[in-house]
Amino acid sequence: SRLLGWSMTKSWLHTLVGIAIKNEFLPQGLDTKMELPEWSDERSEMTLRQMLRMSDGLNFDEYYVPGADAPNMLFVEPTVSMNGKIESRKNGKGCFQYSSHTTNLISRYLKYVFEKKGRELDYLTFPTEYFFKPLGMDSAVLETDPAGVFIGSSFGWATARDWGRFGMLYLADGIWNGERLLPEGWVNFTSTPTVTSKGWYGAQFWLGPKERPPQEDPNRVKRCDDIFPSRKNPDRSWLHRAFPEGAFAASGFEEQQVIIFPKANSVVVRLGQTKEVVVNNRFFWNKTDFYSKVLNSLL
């Protein structure tokens, strides 16, 4: 059965960007500027590199309650790009701020790239022809919004085996059946910590600890926390207790995970919807303990 990946889909969108760069749809690569027609201000100077690292500084908070930015984007707005109405937050550029909207803006930009070439229909077939088919991900489906923009933040569906195939592409450094699908160095870029993310985030993937932890400027991290208070909730420090060194993961809202673990030459897929519940200081499911035991058993 196809199962929803929620935010694991962000990592699919990231993969599509890598494939687009590899196939020269984006000749400027990660330095491509986000020159969307909806933007006529400093936002059009942002690069794909900044967007993939969620360091764009846009004024979007990732809360999941009625009326908040994220559910409004997914279920109220006519398009997940929100027609470019999300402005920059003052002094926010360069601060890591996890945002589903950022991923969907990248998806909107990819659509715009195809539109400029008169190939809008090719945008709709791009994931299937360049990503899903080569990997044999026959079950994979990526939904669009009413405007035809892939909802890269949230609505990717696949069977467990096909989510696993996706993980195997990253385990193999972007090579599938002897053919390089992702640019040289893409997996390293993906799994390198983003500045001010406290080492928890790379590029559209969450990270376990590194052999050499990044040296963050605590004053800069605090400044970003003050600019984006929602950065502090939820606390993602559990990732470095749960994941062994070098592991990185596509992660979904309801604890869906595709965990790439290079040291064990393994990919772990979890598609359960178990929420961590604590009653009277007792864990009914302790995700840190669960992932730590599963992953360390592979060594």
MIRO-978205 format. One line per field, with one value per residue (C-alpha): residue number from 1; residue in three letters; x, y, z. Coordinates in nm, 3 decimals. Example, Ala and Ser with C-alpha at 12.3 -4.5 7.8 and 13.67 -1.06 7.14 Angstrom:
BEGIN
resi 1  2
resn ALA  SER
px 1.230  1.367
py -0.450  -0.106
pz 0.780  0.714
//
This chain:
BEGIN
resi 1  2  3  4  5  6  7  8  9  10  11  12  13  14  15  16  17  18  19  20  21  22  23  24  25  26  27  28  29  30  31  32  33  34  35  36  37  38  39  40  41  42  43  44  45  46  47  48  49  50  51  52  53  54  55  56  57  58  59  60  61  62  63  64  65  66  67  68  69  70  71  72  73  74  75  76  77  78  79  80  81  82  83  84  85  86  87  88  89  90  91  92  93  94  95  96  97  98  99  100  101  102  103  104  105  106  107  108  109  110  111  112  113  114  115  116  117  118  119  120  121  122  123  124  125  126  127  128  129  130  131  132  133  134  135  136  137  138  139  140  141  142  143  144  145  146  147  148  149  150  151  152  153  154  155  156  157  158  159  160  161  162  163  164  165  166  167  168  169  170  171  172  173  174  175  176  177  178  179  180  181  182  183  184  185  186  187  188  189  190  191  192  193  194  195  196  197  198  199  200  201  202  203  204  205  206  207  208  209  210  211  212  213  214  215  216  217  218  219  220  221  222  223  224  225  226  227  228  229  230  231  232  233  234  235  236  237  238  239  240  241  242  243  244  245  246  247  248  249  250  251  252  253  254  255  256  257  258  259  260  261  262  263  264  265  266  267  268  269  270  271  272  273  274  275  276  277  278  279  280  281  282  283  284  285  286  287  288  289  290  291  292  293  294  295  296  297  298  299
resn SER  ARG  LEU  LEU  GLY  TRP  SER  MET  THR  LYS  SER  TRP  LEU  HIS  THR  LEU  VAL  GLY  ILE  ALA  ILE  LYS  ASN  GLU  PHE  LEU  PRO  GLN  GLY  LEU  ASP  THR  LYS  MET  GLU  LEU  PRO  GLU  TRP  SER  ASP  GLU  ARG  SER  GLU  MET  THR  LEU  ARG  GLN  MET  LEU  ARG  MET  SER  ASP  GLY  LEU  ASN  PHE  ASP  GLU  TYR  TYR  VAL  PRO  GLY  ALA  ASP  ALA  PRO  ASN  MET  LEU  PHE  VAL  GLU  PRO  THR  VAL  SER  MET  ASN  GLY  LYS  ILE  GLU  SER  ARG  LYS  ASN  GLY  LYS  GLY  CYS  PHE  GLN  TYR  SER  SER  HIS  THR  THR  ASN  LEU  ILE  SER  ARG  TYR  LEU  LYS  TYR  VAL  PHE  GLU  LYS  LYS  GLY  ARG  GLU  LEU  ASP  TYR  LEU  THR  PHE  PRO  THR  GLU  TYR  PHE  PHE  LYS  PRO  LEU  GLY  MET  ASP  SER  ALA  VAL  LEU  GLU  THR  ASP  PRO  ALA  GLY  VAL  PHE  ILE  GLY  SER  SER  PHE  GLY  TRP  ALA  THR  ALA  ARG  ASP  TRP  GLY  ARG  PHE  GLY  MET  LEU  TYR  LEU  ALA  ASP  GLY  ILE  TRP  ASN  GLY  GLU  ARG  LEU  LEU  PRO  GLU  GLY  TRP  VAL  ASN  PHE  THR  SER  THR  PRO  THR  VAL  THR  SER  LYS  GLY  TRP  TYR  GLY  ALA  GLN  PHE  TRP  LEU  GLY  PRO  LYS  GLU  ARG  PRO  PRO  GLN  GLU  ASP  PRO  ASN  ARG  VAL  LYS  ARG  CYS  ASP  ASP  ILE  PHE  PRO  SER  ARG  LYS  ASN  PRO  ASP  ARG  SER  TRP  LEU  HIS  ARG  ALA  PHE  PRO  GLU  GLY  ALA  PHE  ALA  ALA  SER  GLY  PHE  GLU  GLU  GLN  GLN  VAL  ILE  ILE  PHE  PRO  LYS  ALA  ASN  SER  VAL  VAL  VAL  ARG  LEU  GLY  GLN  THR  LYS  GLU  VAL  VAL  VAL  ASN  ASN  ARG  PHE  PHE  TRP  ASN  LYS  THR  ASP  PHE  TYR  SER  LYS  VAL  LEU  ASN  SER  LEU  LEU
px 0.000  0.108  0.166  0.198  0.545  0.445  0.771  0.980  0.849  1.080  1.371  1.210  1.189  1.553  1.635  1.447  1.657  1.973  1.849  1.756  2.107  2.264  2.058  2.141  1.787  1.947  2.283  2.379  2.337  2.302  2.382  2.063  1.869  1.503  1.382  1.013  0.775  0.584  0.893  1.033  1.234  1.536  1.375  1.462  1.830  1.797  1.973  1.870  2.152  1.993  1.647  1.749  1.918  1.611  1.819  1.607  1.470  1.106  0.842  0.683  0.631  0.599  0.308  0.037  -0.271  -0.584  -0.517  -0.138  0.090  0.150  -0.212  -0.327  -0.069  -0.172  -0.549  -0.670  -0.451  -0.521  -0.157  0.119  0.345  0.093  0.147  0.463  0.288  0.518  0.766  1.114  1.151  1.380  1.740  1.624  1.832  2.104  1.910  1.800  1.422  1.247  0.965  0.737  0.669  1.035  1.026  0.709  0.863  1.147  0.885  0.715  1.050  1.112  0.771  0.864  1.191  0.995  0.732  1.000  1.115  0.757  0.769  0.509  0.385  0.742  0.737  0.446  0.625  0.968  0.949  0.827  1.062  1.381  1.339  1.072  1.113  1.493  1.470  1.176  0.955  0.639  0.411  0.540  0.294  0.366  0.051  0.004  -0.199  -0.480  -0.221  -0.023  0.265  0.399  0.334  0.696  0.662  0.414  0.220  0.441  0.308  0.487  0.513  0.773  0.991  0.986  1.065  1.354  1.471  1.483  1.703  1.930  2.000  2.156  2.337  2.496  2.608  2.349  2.437  2.178  2.265  2.595  2.445  2.497  2.155  2.263  2.555  2.896  2.907  2.527  2.499  2.781  2.605  2.282  2.436  2.654  2.506  2.344  2.484  2.268  2.076  2.268  2.394  2.046  1.972  2.153  1.970  1.612  1.729  1.769  2.107  2.259  2.585  2.904  3.255  3.359  3.063  3.014  3.144  2.844  2.866  2.640  2.562  2.449  2.237  2.072  2.007  1.834  1.632  1.518  1.424  1.244  1.112  0.942  1.291  1.305  0.994  1.009  1.351  1.543  1.836  1.698  1.831  2.188  2.097  1.891  2.098  2.452  2.732  2.687  2.323  2.079  1.709  1.405  1.150  0.772  0.526  0.395  0.736  0.776  1.148  1.385  1.718  2.039  2.314  2.637  2.853  2.624  2.561  2.191  1.864  1.585  1.226  0.957  0.604  0.418  0.220  0.313  0.342  0.572  0.345  0.455  0.216  0.336  0.697  0.654  0.719  0.468  0.689  1.031  1.145  1.501  1.543  1.367  1.582  1.902  1.843  1.740  2.028  2.300  2.190  2.303  2.668
py 0.000  0.357  0.544  0.917  1.047  1.396  1.591  1.305  1.449  1.748  1.514  1.400  1.761  1.808  1.504  1.655  1.971  1.763  1.574  1.903  2.036  1.713  1.737  2.108  2.236  2.467  2.562  2.789  2.499  2.583  2.948  2.980  3.286  3.246  3.500  3.421  3.652  3.707  3.862  4.201  4.271  4.129  3.786  3.728  3.742  3.430  3.125  2.762  2.687  2.914  2.778  2.411  2.489  2.680  2.988  3.222  3.438  3.425  3.515  3.171  2.973  2.595  2.551  2.288  2.440  2.578  2.918  2.887  2.935  2.568  2.439  2.757  2.697  2.333  2.352  2.714  2.899  2.844  2.748  2.630  2.904  3.147  3.370  3.511  3.692  3.573  3.855  3.838  3.870  4.154  4.033  3.674  3.589  3.338  3.192  2.833  2.823  2.497  2.583  2.379  2.694  2.720  2.373  2.456  2.777  2.567  2.346  2.656  2.777  2.447  2.485  2.838  2.711  2.466  2.731  2.970  2.698  2.635  2.289  2.312  1.958  1.830  1.968  1.736  1.430  1.526  1.333  1.018  1.017  1.133  1.002  0.738  0.531  0.500  0.371  0.140  0.337  0.229  0.317  0.671  0.961  1.330  1.542  1.888  2.181  2.336  2.556  2.251  2.301  1.982  1.992  1.910  1.980  1.712  1.501  1.223  0.867  0.534  0.181  0.098  -0.071  0.236  0.470  0.231  0.258  0.635  0.593  0.352  0.621  0.835  0.540  0.484  0.850  0.929  0.639  0.384  0.074  0.229  0.559  0.883  1.045  1.312  1.552  1.464  1.585  1.615  1.366  1.540  1.874  1.714  1.575  1.875  2.073  2.407  2.703  2.797  2.465  2.341  2.056  1.908  1.991  1.958  2.031  1.901  1.613  1.585  1.482  1.262  1.367  1.425  1.297  1.662  1.862  2.204  2.496  2.725  3.085  3.081  3.451  3.402  3.100  3.303  3.592  3.355  3.206  3.559  3.640  3.308  3.191  2.892  2.748  2.635  2.416  2.126  2.058  1.839  1.755  1.401  1.334  1.331  1.089  0.859  0.847  0.709  0.919  0.996  0.889  1.127  1.104  1.212  1.262  1.292  1.467  1.143  0.979  0.844  0.799  0.698  0.679  0.647  0.491  0.475  0.316  0.013  0.026  0.030  0.213  0.191  0.276  0.338  0.427  0.395  0.686  0.641  0.958  0.975  0.974  1.047  0.996  1.044  1.058  0.719  0.674  0.457  0.483  0.639  0.730  0.813  0.471  0.299  0.447  0.410  0.039  -0.033  0.155  0.039  -0.321  -0.286  -0.218
pz 0.000  -0.066  0.259  0.311  0.390  0.509  0.541  0.405  0.079  0.131  0.073  -0.253  -0.367  -0.271  -0.486  -0.781  -0.751  -0.758  -1.065  -1.235  -1.172  -1.298  -1.618  -1.666  -1.620  -1.360  -1.517  -1.224  -0.985  -0.617  -0.693  -0.899  -0.785  -0.695  -0.951  -0.923  -1.112  -0.784  -0.626  -0.720  -0.405  -0.220  -0.202  -0.569  -0.468  -0.254  -0.393  -0.413  -0.169  0.094  0.026  0.047  0.378  0.498  0.569  0.356  0.639  0.525  0.782  0.812  1.133  1.124  1.366  1.311  1.472  1.300  1.146  1.159  0.859  0.774  0.770  0.594  0.321  0.273  0.315  0.272  0.022  -0.351  -0.403  -0.169  -0.308  -0.152  -0.457  -0.305  -0.021  0.259  0.325  0.475  0.851  0.957  0.999  0.944  0.640  0.724  1.018  0.989  1.016  0.926  0.687  0.463  0.266  0.165  0.010  -0.180  -0.312  -0.453  -0.618  -0.758  -0.891  -1.070  -1.235  -1.341  -1.495  -1.713  -1.796  -1.924  -2.164  -2.281  -2.119  -1.842  -1.906  -1.866  -1.511  -1.431  -1.570  -1.437  -1.103  -1.273  -1.571  -1.397  -1.041  -0.982  -1.300  -1.287  -0.928  -1.000  -0.758  -0.937  -0.646  -0.595  -0.628  -0.570  -0.541  -0.691  -0.564  -0.778  -0.952  -1.064  -0.818  -0.661  -0.286  -0.215  0.155  0.243  -0.003  -0.135  -0.127  -0.178  -0.048  0.216  -0.046  -0.267  0.022  0.082  -0.280  -0.236  0.072  -0.114  -0.374  -0.100  0.054  -0.290  -0.318  -0.585  -0.815  -0.929  -1.134  -1.226  -1.343  -1.155  -1.100  -0.850  -0.895  -0.758  -0.396  -0.361  -0.075  0.109  0.065  0.187  0.506  0.597  0.889  0.813  1.005  1.310  1.291  1.599  1.382  1.349  0.983  0.653  0.327  0.345  0.567  0.947  1.084  1.348  1.518  1.324  1.398  1.403  1.534  1.370  1.572  1.609  1.725  2.034  1.997  1.639  1.737  2.015  1.779  1.537  1.825  1.915  1.554  1.503  1.845  1.678  1.606  1.967  1.950  1.902  2.045  1.799  2.026  2.055  1.702  1.831  2.108  1.885  1.566  1.547  1.402  1.034  1.001  0.832  0.765  0.571  0.848  0.850  1.078  1.231  1.287  0.936  0.873  0.597  0.779  0.580  0.790  0.585  0.858  0.863  0.486  0.572  0.515  0.774  0.677  0.936  0.826  1.157  1.294  1.658  1.861  2.159  2.465  2.822  3.115  3.474  3.349  3.183  2.810  2.627  2.320  2.356  2.005  2.112  2.268  1.977  1.701  1.902  1.960  1.601  1.440  1.677  1.627  1.265  1.355
//
